[in-house]
Amino acid sequence: MAKTKIDIVSGFLGAGKTTLIKKLLKEPLAGTQVVLIENEFGEIGIDGGFLKESGIKIREMNAGCICCSLVGDFGKSLKEVMEQYHPDRILIEPSGVGKLSDVMRAVNNAAVGTDMEMNSAVAVVDATKAKMYIRNFGEFFLNQIENAGTILLTRTDKASKEQIDEAVKLLREHNSKATIITTPLAELDGKVVLDTIEGNNDLQKEMLEEVLAEKEEEGR
């Protein structure tokens, strides 16, 4: 049986994460069973029935997609979502201030010995604000860049060529391997976006191994 793929879509508030997720759900993932997990490391911002004992808050988004927020024990809650829904794919949209490496580590730890696997990590970056984000948010922002297999630049239809070139240069300084998408999302076919993200699977595995190795080093 195929494993449930887990994809992480990181990015600061307003960068365009939700636009990307909606596009994926509407186009290439339409008709598949998807669970979207929001804000699992932050505040809960979703209305709906609250299952106190499991710390899972759920609402139906549209046909085939369940949206939930996890609080408490992330790994335990993720496994409960798996047991309850057996989805084809889980999309995780962390709160903007969480470190992507921490989310990747938590996903990997939760997936050990289960039918889940970490598939990809995407960083969504507003092309007009990349420089400001580096200056203001330092390691939190850079951590998202460094650990993403794919970086999606948004607002490229509003940014000047100079701004886009500068953003790409800044991103490349912190991640030389990731695929950087600069075409405006509205002009892209959702399947092309998903294929690009999934085409970096080997690179993403390499990055995950580095994240896990770093934690081991810290623990020594």
C-alpha positions in Angstrom: 0.0 0.0 0.0 1.3 3.5 -0.9 2.3 5.6 2.1 0.6 8.8 3.0 2.7 11.7 1.8 3.3 14.6 4.1 4.1 18.0 2.6 4.9 21.1 4.6 4.1 24.6 3.2 6.0 27.2 5.3 6.1 30.9 4.9 5.3 34.1 6.8 1.8 35.5 7.2 0.6 37.0 4.0 3.3 35.4 1.8 0.8 33.4 -0.1 0.7 29.9 1.5 -3.0 29.7 1.5 -3.2 30.6 -2.2 -0.8 27.8 -3.0 -2.6 25.3 -0.9 -6.0 26.2 -2.4 -4.5 25.8 -5.9 -3.1 22.4 -5.1 -6.4 21.2 -3.5 -8.5 22.5 -6.4 -6.3 21.3 -9.3 -3.8 18.3 -8.9 -5.2 17.0 -5.6 -8.9 17.3 -6.5 -10.6 14.0 -5.8 -7.9 12.7 -3.5 -8.3 12.3 0.3 -6.3 15.2 1.8 -6.0 16.4 5.4 -4.8 20.0 5.8 -3.3 20.7 9.2 -3.0 24.4 10.1 -1.1 26.1 12.9 0.0 23.1 14.7 2.8 25.0 16.5 0.8 28.2 17.0 -2.5 29.6 18.1 -5.7 27.9 16.9 -7.6 30.0 14.5 -10.3 27.6 13.2 -13.9 27.3 14.2 -15.4 23.9 14.6 -16.0 21.1 17.2 -13.1 20.6 19.5 -12.1 17.1 20.5 -10.6 17.9 23.9 -9.1 14.5 24.6 -7.1 14.3 21.4 -6.4 18.0 20.9 -7.7 17.9 17.3 -10.0 20.6 16.0 -11.7 19.7 12.7 -13.8 21.2 9.9 -14.7 20.0 6.5 -13.2 22.3 3.9 -14.5 20.9 0.7 -15.1 17.4 -0.8 -12.2 15.2 0.0 -10.4 17.7 2.2 -10.5 17.8 6.0 -8.9 20.8 7.8 -7.7 20.5 11.4 -5.6 22.2 14.0 -3.5 20.1 16.3 -2.5 21.2 19.8 -0.7 19.3 22.5 1.3 16.2 21.5 1.9 16.7 17.7 3.0 13.2 17.0 0.2 11.5 18.8 -2.4 13.8 17.2 -0.9 13.2 13.7 -1.2 9.4 14.2 -4.8 9.9 15.3 -5.6 11.9 12.1 -4.0 9.0 10.1 -6.1 6.4 11.9 -9.3 8.4 11.6 -9.0 9.5 7.9 -6.3 7.3 6.2 -5.7 10.2 3.8 -3.6 10.0 0.6 -1.8 13.1 1.6 -1.4 15.4 4.6 -0.6 19.1 4.0 0.9 21.0 7.0 0.8 24.8 7.1 2.8 25.8 10.2 2.5 29.2 11.9 5.0 31.5 10.3 7.3 31.8 13.4 8.0 28.1 13.7 11.3 26.8 12.5 10.9 24.6 9.4 13.6 22.2 10.6 11.6 21.7 13.9 8.5 20.9 11.9 10.4 18.5 9.6 11.9 16.8 12.7 8.5 16.5 14.3 6.9 15.0 11.2 9.7 12.5 10.7 9.6 11.4 14.4 5.8 11.0 14.1 6.1 9.0 10.8 8.6 6.4 12.1 7.0 3.0 12.0 3.8 4.3 10.4 2.3 4.5 6.9 3.3 8.1 6.6 6.4 9.6 5.0 7.8 13.1 4.8 7.5 14.1 1.1 8.4 17.7 0.7 9.0 21.1 2.3 8.1 24.3 0.4 8.9 27.8 1.5 6.6 30.6 0.2 8.4 33.9 0.1 7.0 37.4 -0.9 9.6 38.6 -3.5 9.1 42.2 -2.4 9.9 41.5 1.2 12.7 38.9 1.2 15.4 41.4 2.2 13.2 42.8 5.0 12.4 39.3 6.3 16.1 38.5 6.5 16.8 41.7 8.4 13.8 41.5 10.8 13.3 37.8 11.3 16.9 36.5 10.9 17.2 32.8 11.8 13.5 32.0 11.7 13.2 33.1 8.1 16.6 31.7 7.0 15.7 28.4 8.6 12.7 28.1 6.2 14.9 29.0 3.2 17.7 26.6 4.2 15.5 23.6 4.6 13.1 23.9 1.7 13.4 21.7 -1.4 11.3 24.2 -3.3 11.0 27.9 -2.8 8.0 29.7 -4.4 8.4 33.4 -4.9 5.1 35.2 -4.8 4.1 38.8 -5.7 6.5 38.4 -8.7 3.7 40.0 -10.9 3.9 43.1 -8.6 7.7 43.1 -8.1 10.2 44.7 -10.5 12.8 42.6 -12.3 15.5 44.0 -10.0 13.5 43.0 -6.8 13.0 39.5 -8.2 16.7 39.2 -9.1 17.8 40.5 -5.7 15.4 38.1 -3.9 16.7 35.1 -5.9 20.3 36.1 -5.2 19.5 36.4 -1.4 17.8 33.0 -1.4 20.6 31.4 -3.3 23.1 32.6 -0.7 21.3 30.4 1.9 20.1 27.5 -0.3 22.1 26.6 -3.5 20.1 23.5 -4.3 16.4 24.2 -4.0 14.2 24.9 -7.1 13.1 28.5 -7.0 9.8 29.2 -8.8 9.5 32.8 -10.0 6.5 32.6 -12.4 3.4 34.1 -10.9 1.2 31.3 -9.3 -1.9 32.4 -11.3 0.0 31.6 -14.5 1.0 28.1 -13.5 -0.9 24.9 -13.8 -1.3 23.3 -10.3 0.0 20.0 -11.6 3.2 21.6 -12.8 3.7 23.1 -9.4 3.1 19.8 -7.6 5.4 17.9 -10.1 8.1 20.5 -9.4 7.8 20.1 -5.6 7.7 16.3 -5.9 10.6 16.3 -8.3 12.8 17.4 -5.5 12.1 14.3 -3.4 15.7 13.1 -3.2 17.0 16.6 -2.3 14.3 16.8 0.4 15.4 13.5 1.9 19.0 14.7 1.9 17.9 17.9 3.7 15.8 15.9 6.2 18.8 13.7 7.0 20.9 16.9 7.6 18.2 18.2 10.0 18.1 15.0 11.9 21.9 14.8 12.1 22.1 18.3 13.5 19.8 17.4 16.3 21.9 14.4 17.2 25.0 16.6 17.3 23.3 19.0 19.6 22.3 16.1 21.9 25.9 14.9 22.3 
